[in-house]
Amino acid sequence: MENGKWKSIVSKLCLVSILPIAFSATAENYQAKICYNCNETEAKSIVLSREFEPELTCYSDDIFSPDYTQSCYSQPNEVLVANASTRQIWGYRVFHNNQGSAEYELELKAQSFNVSSQARSLMNDIITEYAKLDAVIASVNKDFESPSAIFNSTANTSFASSSSKSILGTYTSSNCDENSSTAKAVRAGFDPRTITSVLDSVQADFRRRYSNPASQFTYSRFTGVNFSAGAGSVGIGGSWEFVTNNRLLVADFTSDVPGLPTNKISYNVHMQDNVIDIAVNESASRIDGIAISTLKTGTVTNTDACMLEHLNKYWEASVQSSASGGHFGDGGLTDYGRGFNFVPQPSNGGGGGSETCTWRFYNPQGEPTFTMQGPCP
């Protein structure tokens, strides 16, 4: 081995997925996992997973030498595991033994330590904060089980509805009632005023339950899965072992009639520095049976006219077709322009040589986001 010629060949990161947090060098900083009902043996198994394995850095001399050697090192991680049901908290120092040996000779170990009263208090406060959020979500979800005026059209008309730019004229007919299942789902997922009304309901419920929420955190952020919080010189960041579906706020408009497509919008609820916010969970939301996340992955064909019409009230669309019934890009292209409030005419779509249009929807930032094929205006 030549002195001064060691080279790094491996740098393996297996860190917990948490929001980045910064503390002073003298602070107590912990990674963490919250379980619903684990015991001490299961807690130790959790910390020995790859999620909490310390970063490993290995050095070697000339890898082509027959006397090739490798030396690996890591810094330990301090991990807390908390049982949300019993409030038991265990602390483990997770490390590799045989420091300076080859990677294959290292073994992951966990040694328990006494959790400080400050860290124990902060961990309990984190669990308590989640209990508050869960109570609010359950309460608002219960309110959504019965018809809510929040999702009616009269109270939440978007500013976009007033500006139509069709170069071929305007159409006043509609493909479905404003308060149909599909129309409500589109409104719940895309209308800024409706989404704000949902947020207002969540925030009002929280204030009603916790009128004086004196924050015990110097900073905090809680999502359905991850959390980070600090108090004094202690900081904890981590995640839940698993998350139940009741962490989502759900507005379900699906008809009770069997066989009809699902129409529901799900919202993630999170809190940062004692302020609650929501965001549409695109993977858990369905409009006319299609996940919003799926709409972004490719062209949707045979799109329901009601969905096209109501989505175009909140997102701008460019609409183009082939007069011969072909696809966009073929000869004989008809350009209906770009704007809001196009009304699809189902008699213009389908087979038999009738027109099918390509609808390109643009998000509020003007970026093309969805492409669908359906009836022309």
Secondary structure, DSSP 8 states (H G I E B T S, - for coil): --TT--EEEEEE------------TTSEEEEEEEESS--HHHHHHHHTSGGG---EEEEES-TTSTT--EEEEE--EEEEEEETTT--EEEEEEEEESTTS-GGG-EEEEEEE---HHHHHHHHHHHHHHHHHHHHHHHHHHHHTS--GGGSTTT---GGGG-B--TT------SS-TTSHHHHHHHHHH-HHHHHHHHHHHHHHHHHH-SS-----SEEEE-SSEEEEEETTEEEEEEES---GGGSEEEE---SSTT----EEEEEEEEETTEEEEEE-TTT-EETTEEHHHHTTS-B-S--HHHHHHHTTTSEEEEEEETTS--TTSSSEEEEEEEB-----GGGSSSTT---EEEEEE-TTS-EEEEEEE---
